[in-house]
Structures are given as C-alpha cells and as structure tokens.
C-alpha cells in the first residue's frame, strides 16, 4: 500500500458556516460552498492534467493510461512522462493549496494535497531508489505506482460518495 506524505495543514483557508443559520440554511450554504470548492478544485486539476478531461469516463481513461505510461517509462528509463506528471502535479499543488475549503471538505482537501505532493515527487523518489538495471527495484516502484493509482481511484470514489450524500451527482468536469 502507498504511504502518502504528510502535508502542512496550518495554512488551510477553512470556510466555517455561520452558527446563526438554521439547520436548513446551514445545509444549503454548505452545499453551495462545496459546489464552489469542487468546481474550482476540479478546474485546477483538469487544467493541469496532461490530457483533456471532460467527463468521468475520460478521467478513468486518464488514470489507466497514466499508469501504463508511468510503467513504460520506468521500464525503459525514459522519465519524460514522469517529468510531466511531476511538473503538473507541483503546479496543481501550488494552486490547490490556496483554495478556500468548506469545513465539511477538509479531510478531502488534505487527501488531495497529499496526492498532489506524492505525484509531484514521484520521479525523484523513483530515481533515488531504482536504477533501470535493478529488476527488484523496478518491481517495487511498479507496485508503488500501481498502489498510488489504486489509492487515487479509491479517493475519487470516496469523494463521489460524499458528493452524492449532499445531493451532488457529478463532479463538475465539463468546465
């Protein structure tokens, strides 16, 4: 299993719901805040993806394809795709770090930051631990990439479940 890096959460900009609101108003305000947060975060992630993503099918396709390309890069010693993932991961991390987060989405936001931190350091951690002539090391890195992709997939499903529970059917991808 992949161990995601710890991230500094001291600078999170958390949106707190006003306590003077009624339960219904709090629920509606939270829903609006979550939609705004997800729209902005989705836009940042999609605009930094190495391929165009317009719907959840394209998103699934991207994660499958990214895994294949990373593994081919690992096996061949050609790290250009990993360079791209690392660069775009760092840019997305910088942008997502400044987003205001609804209180109900803090754990999701922290996981997003952890995923982006992991992605932005992927190549460095691979190059530091594996040489192209080390088959066991390559198997280890292969499992690390696979584990990350499985963790990412689980995270996307978990986030979708959270959204469904507050009445949001789809993450806004068609921006």
C-alpha positions, -999 to 999 in steps of 0.1 A, spaced: 0 0 0 11 35 -7 21 58 22 11 93 12 33 121 25 22 143 54 12 178 45 13 211 65 -23 219 72 -16 251 93 -23 274 64 -56 259 52 -82 286 45 -113 269 61 -148 283 54 -168 280 86 -206 280 84 -222 308 104 -237 294 136 -267 318 134 -281 300 104 -309 275 107 -302 238 101 -317 241 65 -297 273 58 -265 257 70 -271 226 48 -278 248 18 -248 271 25 -226 240 29 -239 226 -4 -231 259 -22 -197 261 -6 -189 225 -16 -200 230 -52 -179 262 -55 -149 244 -39 -152 214 -62 -157 235 -93 -125 255 -85 -105 224 -75 -117 204 -105 -108 232 -128 -73 234 -113 -67 196 -115 -82 193 -150 -62 223 -164 -30 207 -151 -37 172 -164 -15 161 -193 -46 152 -213 -80 169 -219 -106 156 -194 -143 165 -199 -162 137 -181 -157 108 -156 -151 83 -185 -121 105 -197 -110 107 -161 -110 69 -156 -92 66 -190 -66 91 -179 -58 72 -147 -55 39 -166 -33 55 -194 -12 74 -169 -4 42 -151 6 25 -183 28 54 -194 45 56 -160 53 19 -160 66 20 -196 87 50 -186 100 31 -155 109 0 -175 126 19 -204 143 45 -182 125 73 -201 112 96 -174 97 123 -197 61 113 -188 70 113 -151 86 147 -156 52 159 -169 33 144 -141 57 159 -116 56 194 -131 19 195 -135 14 179 -100 36 207 -85 17 234 -103 -17 220 -93 -4 216 -57 6 253 -56 -28 263 -69 -50 240 -48 -31 250 -17 -46 285 -19 -82 273 -23 -107 281 4 -121 248 19 -155 242 33 -153 227 68 -170 196 55 -144 190 28 -112 195 49 -103 158 50 -109 155 12 -87 186 7 -59 172 28 -60 139 8 -59 160 -24 -28 178 -11 -12 145 -2 -19 130 -36 -5 160 -54 25 161 -31 31 124 -39 27 130 -77 50 160 -77 78 139 -61 71 106 -79 100 107 -103 125 119 -77 115 91 -54 118 66 -82 152 78 -95 165 79 -59 156 43 -53 158 24 -86 183 20 -114 170 7 -148 193 -24 -142 176 -33 -109 147 -56 -117 137 -59 -80 138 -22 -75 117 -18 -107 91 -42 -93 90 -22 -61 85 11 -80 59 -6 -103 40 -16 -72 43 19 -58 29 34 -90 1 8 -90 -6 15 -53 -8 52 -59 -32 47 -88 -54 24 -67 -53 50 -39 -63 77 -63 -92 56 -76 -104 49 -41 -101 85 -32 -122 95 -63 -149 70 -54 -149 82 -18 -152 118 -29 -181 109 -53 -198 92 -24 -195 123 -2 -210 144 -30 -239 120 -36 -247 122 1 -252 160 -1 -271 157 -34 -244 164 -60 -245 138 -87 -213 146 -106 -181 164 -100 -181 194 -123 -157 183 -150 -171 200 -181 -157 234 -174 
